[in-house]
Amino acid sequence: MRVLFVSNYAHLPDVTGGLQTTTHDLCLAIKAVGADAAVLCGRLTGGKIDPGQPASGDESLGYLVLRADSPEQALPMAAAAWGADVVVVQSGTALAPMVLASLSSGRPTAVYLHNVEPHQLAGNLAPDPSLLYLANSAFTAQRWRSLYGIDCAVTPPVVAPESCVTDRTGDKVLFVNPTPIKGVEIMFSLAAACPELPFLVMESWHIDPHWRAYCLGRAAQLGNIEWCSPVRDMREVFARSRVLLFPSVWEESFGRTVIEAQLNGLPALASNRGALPRLVGDGGLVLAPEASIDDWAHALRQLYDPVVSAVYRDAAHRQAMAHVLSTPLIVGQLLSLLAMHASQFERGDESSRGHAGGAVDSRAPSSAPVPASMTRAPALREVPPRTPRREDCGFYHSYTLADGEEVIGDWDLRPSPFDYLGEICVTGQSVLEIGPASGFLSFYMEAAGASVTCVEPSMSHLWDVVPFESFDTQGWREKFTGTIEKVRNSFWYVHRQNGSKVRVFEGDPYELGQDFGPFDIGVLAAVLLHCRRPFDLLQSVAVRTRRAVVVTELYDPALGDMPLCRLLPHTGADQVHTWWQFTPQFFISALGLLGFTDCKVTYHTQKQPAENREVALFTVVCERPPAAGGGKHA
C-alpha cells in the first residue's frame, strides 16, 4: 500500500513541530513493515523560492517529500504521479479545501485530525462514507464528534525512540516552544518563583523575531533561563534535563514531547488541558493553568527532587515504553483501516448495504451446499460498540493495554499468536471469527491487515450446555451469564482503546444466513469443543468461506491418528460447558467433505495462567484447492 500524507504546513527540516515529527516517524514505521509512504507539504513563505519551480521533491528523510507553494493545487497530480493508493489529509491551516482536492482526485481519502481547531478548517466537516476520519487521541476524537458528529478511529502518534533517548540525566527544567498558547508566561513566572532551578527553553515553531527579542530580554533579567534554537536531534537536550515543564494553555490534542521526555525517565509537570492528563498519567503531575504560581512551584520542586520524584520517573519510563512498543500495532491498525476504506471506496461503499463481508461474491464456491435450515435463519443483529468501564471487564485473554496496564487473563496468547492461527497470513483478507471472547486474536488479525467480523451467540442462548440430570442448569447459567457479560465488556474495552473497526454480530452461529459473507478465512479458535453440534457449526462457517478454514483445539496424542471426536462429560464430572476432544484428522476429514482438501497441521503450546500451565494444542488449516486454471485464491 502507498500512503500519501498531505498538509499545507511545511515539513521537516523547514519546520520542527509535533505534526512534522509525528508524520516523519509514521512514514518510516510504514516503510519498515513493507508498505510505502510519502509527504506532500507546503513551503515556508519568505524563503528563496524560484517562481519557475512551484514544487520540489527529495528523499533525504528516507521517504519522498514533495514541497509545493500550493499543495492543494498540486495534490491531484502528485497523487497520480506517485501512484498513491490512499491520501491522508492532515491538519493544516485550510483542511477542508485540501479534503475536497483529494476527493476530486478520485483517490480514497482519509482525514487525520491532529488538533481541535475549527477555525483552521476553512470550511466544515461532515460524516460521509467517502471519508475515513482518524484522530490522534481519544480527546481529539471526542471533540470532533461533539463539533460535527463525526466518528474518528483513534490512531495515536508513533514515537521513534532513536532520536530522543539518551543514557544521561541533567539538571534543567525543560520547556519547549516558548509561545503564549504553550504557557510561556507560566514558565517565566516559575523561573522567577524558583530562582534556584535552572531552566532550558527550546524553540520549536518559527518565532517572530520581535517576540524572540522580547523573551530573550526577560530571560536575561531572570538569569536562570538558557535559551536555545530548534534542533532536530533532541537527545542532548533530554540529556541535560531533569523535568519536563508543559504548562499549555492550549487544548493539547496529544503532546508527544511528554512521551519523548518520559522515555528518558523525565517526569512531566503539565496543565490539565486536552489530552495531557491521560498522557502524563502516573508519570508526573497536572495542574490547571489558572492555579497559583505557588502551587506550580511546589509541584515543580517535588518533581525536581531526585528522591521524591523517583516513583514518577519510574512510572514515566514504563508508560512511555509501553507506547513505543505499541508501534507495530498502531501501524498495522492504520494500514488495515486504510486498506478497508480503499476497498469500500473502490466498490462504491458496498458494505453500507448491511452485509458484513460485502455482497455475495459470484466467485464464492458452490461445492458445499448450504443446509436447508440455514435458508430460514433470521438476520444476525450487529452489536453496536459499547463503552464499558475497566472495572466491569473480565479478561479471558491476557493483554498489555494501550495505557500500559498488563492484564493476565485465563489464557495468554501474546507470545505466539501466529502459531495459534496455524501460521496463516491474514493480511488483506476478510476473516470470520466465531466466539472472539476478549478479542485478542481479533485485534491481532486486524493489526496484521485483516478485515475481521466476529459472531457471538445471543446472551439468551450462550453456548450449548451439557444436559446433566439433576444439575442446576438455570443457576449455573445465571452465574455464567454474568461472567460472559464481563468477558464481552473486555472485548469492547480493548476495541475502544485500539480504535478498532472489528465488527461483531449476535445470533445463532449454526444458522448464519445466506446473505452473511462470504469471507476469505474462517476461524474457529477453541470453540468447537463447547458445541453440541460441532460438524454443523463447521459447515456453517465453511460454506461462507472462500479460501481457508482455521481450527485450533486441545491436543491429546493418546487419541491416536484416527478421525475421532471423543465425548468428555460423564457421570460424576459436572463439566457442563465442554463437550468434546478432537484429533486433527477429524477436521481434515470433515473439512475435506466440505471442499477444503489442502490441509496442514501444526502443533504448539500456549500459556494458561488460570491453571498455571502450558497447554498443548493443534491447529488445522484447510484450504480450498486452486481453481482449475491454476490460479490462487485472493
C-alpha positions in Angstrom: 0.0 0.0 0.0 1.2 3.5 -0.9 0.0 6.2 1.5 0.4 9.9 0.7 0.2 12.3 3.7 -0.7 15.8 2.7 -0.9 19.2 4.6 -0.3 22.8 3.7 2.1 23.1 6.6 5.8 22.9 5.8 7.6 19.7 6.8 11.0 18.8 8.3 13.6 20.2 8.3 12.0 23.6 7.5 9.7 23.4 10.5 10.2 21.2 13.6 6.9 20.6 15.4 4.7 17.8 16.7 2.9 17.2 13.4 6.1 17.2 11.4 7.9 14.8 13.8 4.8 12.5 14.1 4.5 12.3 10.3 8.2 11.6 9.9 8.2 8.7 12.4 5.0 7.3 10.9 6.3 7.3 7.4 9.4 5.4 8.5 7.3 3.0 10.5 5.1 2.3 7.5 8.1 1.7 5.3 9.5 -0.7 7.9 6.6 -3.0 7.6 6.9 -3.2 3.8 4.4 -0.5 2.7 5.3 2.9 1.3 4.7 6.5 2.4 5.3 9.9 1.0 4.5 13.5 2.1 3.1 16.4 0.1 3.6 19.6 2.1 3.7 23.4 1.9 6.8 25.6 1.7 7.9 28.4 4.0 7.0 31.8 2.8 9.7 34.4 2.5 12.4 31.9 1.5 14.4 31.8 -1.6 11.7 30.2 -3.9 12.2 30.0 -7.6 8.9 31.3 -9.2 9.6 29.0 -12.1 9.7 25.9 -9.8 6.5 25.9 -7.8 7.3 22.4 -6.4 10.3 20.3 -5.5 11.0 16.9 -4.1 13.6 14.9 -2.3 14.1 11.7 -0.3 16.7 12.9 2.2 14.4 11.9 5.1 14.1 8.3 4.0 10.9 8.8 2.0 9.7 11.1 -0.8 8.8 14.6 0.3 7.1 16.9 -2.2 7.2 20.5 -1.3 4.8 22.9 -3.1 3.8 26.5 -2.9 0.2 25.4 -3.2 -0.2 21.8 -2.0 -3.9 21.9 -2.6 -3.4 22.5 -6.4 -0.5 20.1 -6.6 -2.4 17.2 -4.8 -4.2 15.6 -7.8 -1.1 15.5 -10.0 1.2 14.4 -7.1 -1.1 11.6 -6.1 -1.3 10.3 -9.6 2.4 10.7 -10.4 3.4 8.8 -7.2 0.6 6.2 -7.6 -1.0 6.8 -4.1 -3.4 4.1 -3.0 -4.9 6.4 -0.4 -4.5 10.0 0.5 -4.4 11.0 4.2 -5.2 14.7 4.6 -3.7 16.1 7.9 -4.4 19.1 9.9 -3.3 22.4 8.4 -4.5 26.0 8.1 -7.1 25.1 5.4 -8.1 21.5 5.9 -11.5 21.4 4.1 -10.2 22.6 0.7 -7.5 20.0 0.9 -10.0 17.3 1.6 -12.1 18.4 -1.4 -8.9 18.4 -3.6 -8.2 14.9 -2.5 -11.7 13.7 -3.2 -11.6 15.3 -6.7 -8.6 13.3 -7.5 -10.7 10.1 -7.3 -8.4 8.6 -4.7 -9.6 7.1 -1.4 -9.3 9.8 1.2 -8.8 9.8 5.0 -8.7 12.8 7.3 -6.2 12.6 10.1 -7.1 15.2 12.8 -4.2 16.3 14.9 -5.8 19.3 16.7 -9.2 20.6 17.8 -9.2 24.0 16.0 -12.4 24.5 13.9 -11.0 27.9 12.7 -8.3 26.0 10.8 -10.8 24.1 8.7 -11.6 26.9 6.2 -15.0 25.2 5.9 -16.8 22.4 7.6 -16.6 18.7 8.1 -19.5 16.1 7.9 -19.9 12.4 8.4 -19.6 10.8 4.9 -18.9 7.2 3.8 -16.4 8.6 1.3 -14.2 9.8 4.1 -12.3 7.9 6.8 -11.7 10.0 9.9 -8.7 9.5 12.2 -7.8 11.2 15.4 -4.6 11.3 17.3 -6.2 10.8 20.7 -9.5 9.9 22.4 -9.8 13.6 23.4 -9.5 14.7 19.8 -12.0 12.1 18.6 -14.5 13.2 21.3 -14.1 16.8 20.5 -14.7 16.4 16.7 -17.7 14.1 17.4 -19.2 16.9 19.6 -18.4 19.5 16.9 -19.6 17.8 13.8 -21.0 14.4 14.7 -18.1 12.5 13.0 -16.7 9.3 14.3 -12.9 9.1 14.3 -10.7 6.0 14.7 -8.1 6.8 17.3 -4.6 6.4 15.8 -2.0 7.6 18.4 1.2 9.1 17.0 4.1 6.7 16.9 7.3 7.8 18.6 10.7 6.5 17.4 12.9 6.4 20.4 16.2 6.6 18.4 16.0 10.3 18.0 15.2 11.2 21.6 16.5 8.6 24.1 19.8 9.2 25.9 21.5 7.5 28.8 22.1 10.6 30.8 20.0 12.9 33.0 20.9 16.6 33.7 19.7 19.3 36.0 17.5 21.5 33.7 13.8 22.2 33.8 13.0 21.8 30.1 10.3 24.0 28.4 9.7 23.5 24.7 8.1 26.0 22.2 8.1 29.4 24.0 4.8 30.8 22.7 1.8 32.2 24.7 -0.5 29.2 24.0 2.1 26.8 25.3 2.2 28.6 28.6 5.4 30.7 28.3 4.0 33.1 30.9 3.7 30.3 33.4 7.3 29.3 32.6 8.6 32.9 33.2 6.6 33.1 36.5 8.1 29.8 37.6 11.6 30.8 36.8 11.1 33.9 38.9 9.5 31.9 41.8 12.2 29.2 41.7 15.5 31.1 41.2 17.5 28.1 42.5 16.3 26.0 39.5 18.0 26.2 36.0 15.6 26.4 33.1 16.3 25.3 29.5 14.0 26.8 26.8 13.9 25.2 23.4 12.4 26.9 20.4 10.2 24.8 18.1 7.9 26.6 15.8 9.2 29.6 13.8 9.1 32.5 16.2 8.6 36.1 15.3 12.0 37.9 15.7 10.4 40.7 17.8 8.8 38.1 20.1 12.1 36.3 20.5 13.9 39.5 21.3 11.3 40.4 24.0 11.5 36.9 25.5 15.3 36.9 25.5 15.3 40.2 27.4 13.0 38.8 30.1 15.2 35.6 30.3 18.3 37.7 30.7 16.8 39.7 33.6 15.9 36.5 35.5 19.3 34.9 35.0 18.3 31.3 35.3 17.0 30.6 31.8 19.1 29.3 29.0 17.5 29.9 25.5 18.2 27.6 22.5 17.3 27.5 18.9 15.4 24.4 17.4 17.3 21.2 16.9 16.3 18.0 15.1 18.1 15.7 17.5 16.7 16.1 21.0 18.9 13.6 22.7 21.4 16.1 24.0 18.5 18.3 25.2 17.0 15.5 27.2 20.4 14.5 28.5 20.7 18.0 30.1 17.2 17.9 31.6 15.6 16.6 34.8 11.9 17.6 34.5 9.6 18.5 31.5 7.5 21.6 32.1 4.4 21.6 29.8 2.0 24.3 31.2 0.0 24.6 28.0 -3.0 27.0 27.9 -4.0 25.5 24.5 -6.2 22.3 24.4 -3.5 19.8 23.6 -4.7 17.1 21.3 -1.8 14.8 22.2 1.6 16.2 23.4 4.3 13.9 22.0 7.0 15.8 23.9 5.6 14.2 27.1 6.3 10.7 25.6 9.8 11.7 24.4 10.7 13.1 27.8 9.2 10.1 29.7 11.2 7.7 27.6 14.2 9.3 29.3 12.6 8.9 32.7 11.8 12.6 33.0 8.6 13.3 34.9 6.2 15.9 33.4 4.6 18.9 35.1 1.8 19.7 32.7 -1.5 21.6 32.6 -4.8 19.7 32.6 -5.7 20.8 29.1 -6.9 18.4 26.4 -5.2 15.0 26.3 -2.4 15.9 28.7 -3.8 14.4 31.9 -4.2 11.0 30.3 -0.9 11.2 28.6 1.1 12.2 31.7 -0.7 9.6 33.8 1.3 8.5 36.8 4.5 9.8 35.3 4.1 13.4 36.5 1.7 15.9 37.9 -1.0 18.1 36.3 -2.4 21.4 37.3 -4.9 23.9 35.9 -3.3 26.8 34.1 -5.2 29.1 36.4 -3.7 27.5 39.5 -1.5 29.8 41.6 2.2 30.0 40.8 2.8 28.8 44.4 1.0 25.6 43.5 3.0 25.2 40.3 6.3 25.9 42.1 5.5 23.4 44.8 4.7 20.7 42.2 7.9 21.6 40.2 10.1 21.3 43.2 8.5 17.9 44.0 9.4 16.5 40.6 12.8 18.1 40.6 13.8 16.4 43.8 15.5 13.1 42.8 14.2 11.2 45.9 10.6 12.4 45.9 10.3 12.1 42.2 11.6 8.5 41.9 8.1 7.0 41.7 7.1 9.5 39.0 10.3 8.8 37.0 9.7 5.0 37.1 6.1 5.4 36.0 7.1 7.8 33.3 9.6 5.5 31.7 7.2 2.5 32.0 4.3 4.3 30.3 6.4 5.7 27.5 8.0 2.3 26.7 4.5 0.8 26.5 3.6 3.4 24.0 6.7 2.8 21.9 6.2 -1.0 22.0 2.7 -0.5 20.6 4.1 0.9 17.3 3.6 -2.3 15.2 0.0 -2.4 16.5 -0.6 1.2 15.7 0.8 1.0 12.2 -0.9 -2.4 11.4 -4.2 -1.0 12.6 -3.8 2.2 10.5 -2.9 0.2 7.3 -5.8 -2.1 8.0 -8.2 0.9 8.3 -6.8 2.5 5.1 -7.0 -0.8 3.2 -10.6 -1.4 4.3 -11.6 2.1 3.4 -9.9 1.9 0.0 -11.7 -1.4 -0.7 -15.1 0.2 0.2 -14.3 3.3 -1.8 -13.5 1.2 -4.9 -16.7 -0.8 -4.7 -18.9 2.2 -4.1 -19.2 1.6 -0.3 -20.9 -1.7 -1.0 -20.6 -2.5 2.7 -23.3 0.0 3.5 -25.9 -2.5 2.4 -25.5 -4.2 5.7 -23.6 -7.3 4.7 -20.5 -7.9 6.9 -18.4 -9.4 4.1 -19.8 -7.3 1.2 -22.4 -8.5 -1.3 -22.4 -12.2 -2.1 -19.5 -12.8 -4.4 -20.2 -14.8 -7.6 -16.7 -16.3 -7.1 -17.8 -18.0 -3.8 -17.5 -21.7 -4.3 -20.7 -23.8 -4.5 -19.2 -27.2 -3.9 -20.6 -27.3 -0.4 -24.4 -26.8 -0.3 -26.0 -24.6 2.4 -28.0 -26.7 4.8 -31.7 -26.2 4.3 -32.2 -24.9 7.8 -29.9 -22.0 7.1 -32.2 -20.6 4.5 -34.7 -20.0 7.3 -32.3 -18.2 9.6 -33.3 -14.8 10.9 -30.9 -12.0 10.2 -28.0 -11.5 12.5 -28.0 -8.4 14.7 -24.9 -6.2 14.5 -23.8 -5.2 18.0 -23.1 -1.5 18.4 -19.8 -0.8 20.2 -20.0 -0.4 23.9 -18.1 1.8 26.3 -17.7 -0.3 29.4 -15.7 0.8 32.5 -12.5 -1.1 33.3 -13.9 -2.4 36.5 -16.8 -4.1 34.6 -14.5 -6.2 32.5 -13.4 -9.8 32.9 -10.4 -10.7 30.7 -10.4 -14.2 29.1 -7.2 -13.2 27.2 -4.1 -11.6 28.6 -3.3 -8.1 27.3 -0.8 -5.3 27.6 -3.4 -2.5 27.3 -2.8 0.8 25.4 -2.4 2.6 28.7 0.4 0.3 29.8 -1.6 -1.9 32.1 -0.8 -5.6 32.0 -3.9 -7.8 32.4 -3.5 -11.5 33.0 -6.5 -13.5 31.7 -7.3 -17.1 31.6 -5.1 -17.6 28.5 -2.0 -15.7 27.4 -1.7 -15.9 23.6 0.7 -13.0 23.3 4.0 -15.0 22.9 2.8 -16.9 19.7 -0.5 -15.9 18.1 1.0 -16.6 14.7 1.4 -20.3 15.8 -2.1 -20.3 17.3 -3.6 -19.4 13.9 -1.6 -22.1 12.1 1.0 -19.7 10.6 -1.6 -18.5 8.1 -1.2 -15.0 6.5 -4.3 -12.9 7.1 -3.0 -9.6 5.6 -5.6 -8.2 3.1 -8.1 -10.9 3.9 -11.6 -10.8 5.2 -11.9 -13.0 8.3 -14.9 -14.5 10.1 -14.2 -15.5 13.7 -16.7 -17.4 15.8 -16.6 -16.7 19.6 -13.9 -14.0 20.0 -14.1 -13.9 23.8 -11.8 -10.9 24.9 -10.8 -10.5 21.3 -7.1 -11.0 21.4 -7.0 -12.9 18.1 -9.5 -10.5 16.5 -7.3 -7.5 17.2 -4.1 -9.4 16.3 -5.5 -10.3 12.9 -6.8 -6.7 12.4 -3.3 -5.3 13.3 -1.9 -7.8 10.7 -4.1 -6.2 8.0 -7.2 -8.3 8.0 -10.8 -7.1 8.0 -12.4 -9.0 10.9 -16.0 -9.9 11.6 -17.0 -11.8 14.7 -20.1 -13.8 15.6 -21.2 -14.4 19.2 -24.3 -16.4 20.3 -27.0 -14.3 21.8 -26.9 -13.9 25.6 -30.3 -15.6 25.8 -28.7 -18.8 24.5 -24.9 -18.6 25.1 -23.1 -21.8 24.3 -24.6 -25.3 24.4 -25.0 -26.7 27.9 -24.5 -30.5 28.6 -27.9 -31.7 29.9 -26.8 -33.4 33.1 -29.8 -34.8 35.0 -30.4 -33.1 38.4 -27.9 -30.4 37.6 -28.9 -26.8 38.5 -28.6 -25.7 34.9 -30.5 -22.5 35.4 -28.4 -21.4 38.4 -25.2 -22.2 36.6 -26.5 -20.2 33.5 -27.3 -17.2 35.6 -23.8 -17.2 37.1 -22.2 -17.9 33.7 -24.1 -15.1 32.1 -22.5 -12.6 34.4 -19.1 -14.0 33.6 -19.7 -13.8 29.9 -21.0 -10.3 30.1 -17.8 -9.2 31.7 -15.7 -11.0 29.0 -17.7 -9.3 26.3 -17.1 -6.0 28.1 -13.4 -6.7 28.0 -13.7 -7.1 24.2 -15.3 -3.7 23.8 -12.9 -2.1 26.3 -9.9 -3.1 24.2 -11.8 -2.4 20.9 -12.3 1.2 22.1 -8.7 1.6 23.3 -7.4 0.3 19.9 -9.9 2.4 17.9 -10.7 -0.9 16.3 -13.0 -1.5 13.3 -13.7 -5.2 14.1 -17.5 -5.8 13.7 -19.5 -8.1 16.0 -22.8 -9.8 15.1 -25.0 -11.7 17.5 -27.2 -14.6 16.7 -27.2 -18.4 16.1 -23.7 -19.4 14.8 -25.2 -22.6 13.5 -27.5 -20.6 11.2 -25.7 -17.6 9.9 -28.0 -16.9 6.9 -27.2 -17.0 3.2 -26.6 -13.3 2.9 -23.9 -13.2 5.5 -20.4 -13.1 3.9 -18.6 -14.6 2.1 -15.3 -14.3 3.8 -11.7 -15.3 2.8 -10.9 -17.1 6.0 -13.0 -18.7 8.8 -11.5 -19.1 12.3 -12.8 -21.4 15.0 -10.3 -21.0 17.9 -11.0 -23.4 20.7 -14.8 -23.1 20.0 -16.0 -26.5 18.7 -15.2 -28.3 22.0 -18.1 -26.2 23.5 -20.7 -27.1 20.9 -23.3 -29.8 20.9 -23.2 -30.0 17.0 -19.6 -29.3 16.0 -20.0 -30.5 12.4 -23.0 -28.2 11.8 -21.0 -25.2 13.1 -18.0 -26.2 11.0 -20.2 -26.4 7.9 -22.0 -23.1 8.8 -18.6 -21.4 8.6 -17.2 -23.4 5.7 -20.0 -22.5 3.3 -19.3 -18.9 3.8 -15.5 -19.2 3.4 -13.7 -18.8 0.1 -10.2 -19.7 0.9 -9.3 -21.4 4.2 -10.8 -22.6 7.5 -8.6 -22.5 10.6 -9.4 -24.7 13.6 -7.5 -24.8 16.9 -8.2 -27.3 19.6 -6.6 -29.0 22.6 -4.2 -31.8 21.6 -4.2 -35.2 23.2 -1.7 -37.6 21.5 -3.3 -40.5 23.3 -6.3 -40.3 20.9 -4.1 -41.5 18.0 -4.3 -40.8 14.3 -7.9 -41.7 13.6 -10.6 -39.0 12.8 -12.1 -39.1 16.3 -14.4 -36.9 18.3 -14.5 -38.0 22.0 -17.3 -37.1 24.4 -15.8 -35.6 27.6 -18.7 -35.2 30.0 -19.5 -38.2 32.2 -21.4 -39.1 35.4 -19.6 -37.7 38.4 -17.9 -34.8 36.5 -20.3 -31.9 36.1 -18.4 -30.4 33.1 -21.4 -28.6 31.5 -19.7 -26.3 29.1 -17.2 -28.6 27.4 -18.4 -31.4 25.2 -15.6 -32.9 23.0 -12.0 -33.5 22.3 -10.9 -34.0 18.7 -8.0 -35.3 16.7 -6.5 -33.2 13.9 -7.6 -35.9 11.5 -11.3 -35.3 12.4 -11.1 -31.8 10.9 -9.0 -32.9 7.9 -11.7 -35.4 7.1 -14.7 -33.2 7.9 -13.3 -30.1 6.0 -12.3 -32.4 3.2 -16.0 -33.3 2.8 -16.8 -29.6 2.6 -14.3 -29.0 -0.2 -11.2 -27.9 1.8 -8.8 -30.6 0.8 -5.3 -28.9 1.1 -4.6 -29.3 4.8 -1.7 -28.5 7.1 -1.4 -29.4 10.8 0.8 -27.6 13.3 1.4 -28.2 17.0 2.2 -25.7 19.6 1.8 -24.8 23.3 0.0 -21.8 24.8 0.1 -20.4 28.3 -2.9 -20.8 30.6 -2.3 -18.6 33.6 -5.6 -19.6 35.1 -4.3 -23.1 35.6 -0.6 -22.1 35.9 0.4 -24.4 33.0 1.3 -24.6 29.3 -1.2 -26.5 27.2 -0.6 -28.5 24.0 -2.8 -27.6 21.1 -3.0 -28.3 17.4 -4.1 -26.1 14.5 -5.5 -27.4 11.3 -5.5 -25.0 8.3 -7.6 -26.5 5.4 -7.7 -24.6 2.1 -9.8 -25.0 -1.0 -7.6 -26.3 -3.8 -6.7 -23.7 -6.5 -9.2 -23.2 -9.3 -8.9 -25.5 -12.4 -6.9 -22.8 -14.2 -4.2 -22.9 -11.5 -5.0 -19.5 -10.1 -4.6 -18.7 -6.4 -7.4 -17.7 -4.1 -7.4 -14.0 -3.4 
